[in-house]
Amino acid sequence: MEEGTNGQRLRYADGVLGGPDEAERVRLAAMAEVCDPTTIRVFGDLGVDAGWRCLEVGAGGGSIAVWLAGRVAAAGHVVATDVDIRYLAELAAPNLTVLRHDVTRDPAPDGGPFDLIHARFVLEHLPEREDVLDRLLTWLRPGGTIVLESIARFPVDSAPHAPFRDAMLGIDQALAKTIGTDSGWARGFPGPLVARGLADVGMTVQLPTTGGANASARCWTLTLSRLRPHIRRLELASDATLDEALDQLADPSFFDVAFATAIAWGRVPVSGYGTSSQA
Ligand SMILES: C[S@@+](CC[C@H](N)C(=O)[O-])C[C@H]1O[C@@H](n2cnc3c(N)ncnc32)[C@H](O)[C@@H]1O
């Protein structure tokens, strides 16, 4: 993993992803368009309902936090956290609180213990993901539910379109080498929840089709453009390959499968989660 100019390890928002660019708002919106329907279906299957207290970790553009606020209604409450709340600042609902919060080190947010904690595309980017998972479980009430979503690299390896495949693997390796992202972690789902003794554990996988200039293609185009300087600096793919991949993503007749999303869930036993974890 690389270090920044101050000698500290680079993090998600240190000029790698995130940040003040309007393109980042559009990227988060495209991500939500692709992924929200599946997330919402999982919440429905798990019985997320009026009155629940929910924590949305690394809320990004806030679409799921807003949906949850509607679902839990006036009797419930949603806390939406992120290290960067610029895209959450304008969210407004009487039962929705936005909090600048680093899940790796800040104390448990007010509003808990929670009935539901959800984190999508957050823990895979944090090298201390296993410790973060321990922390999150201590913030749930006994019987409370965690839902983890993470990108998973495995469909990319077999992509038949070489420029697209090499560019996607370039994204994967650039994130791994700069901020310590692990897109292989989710391949072991729901293992981290089973290992911690959770009840009613389950998982599903979403394989979004990328192409036809759809929202997934827009999202990966913006991600590739954003990471291009890192991919080139690390010599993970040539300019010609990246140009070809961008052309493929813009081609209405192109289709492939990019990263999968692995979704795992489980409930803390009613006797509570173990005592070895940090607050
Ligand atoms: C890929 S985006 C996903 C956004 C949103 N969860 C979604 O799925 O649409 C990752 C988000 O995690 C946030 N994040 C990164 N590191 C974090 C940390 N240590 N604590 C809280 N949020 C963090 C980023 O700022 C960003 O908004």
The ligand as a Gaussian input file, in Angstrom:
#p B3LYP/6-31G(d) Opt

LIG

0 1
 C      -18.145000       3.558000      -2.816000
 S      -18.888000       4.771000      -1.798000
 C      -20.449000       3.987000      -1.405000
 C      -21.519000       4.970000      -1.011000
 C      -22.850000       4.325000      -0.611000
 N      -22.692000       3.434000       0.527000
 C      -23.463000       3.574000      -1.766000
 O      -23.347000       2.368000      -1.807000
 O      -24.087000       4.206000      -2.634000
 C      -17.995000       4.585000      -0.262000
 C      -18.404000       5.593000       0.795000
 O      -17.757000       5.261000       2.050000
 C      -17.275000       6.457000       2.638000
 N      -16.166000       6.130000       3.549000
 C      -14.902000       5.807000       3.196000
 N      -14.172000       5.602000       4.301000
 C      -14.999000       5.769000       5.365000
 C      -14.818000       5.711000       6.797000
 N      -13.632000       5.417000       7.320000
 N      -15.892000       5.953000       7.598000
 C      -17.101000       6.275000       7.041000
 N      -17.316000       6.372000       5.712000
 C      -16.277000       6.119000       4.884000
 C      -16.856000       7.302000       1.452000
 O      -16.720000       8.678000       1.784000
 C      -17.992000       7.015000       0.457000
 O      -19.081000       7.897000       0.613000

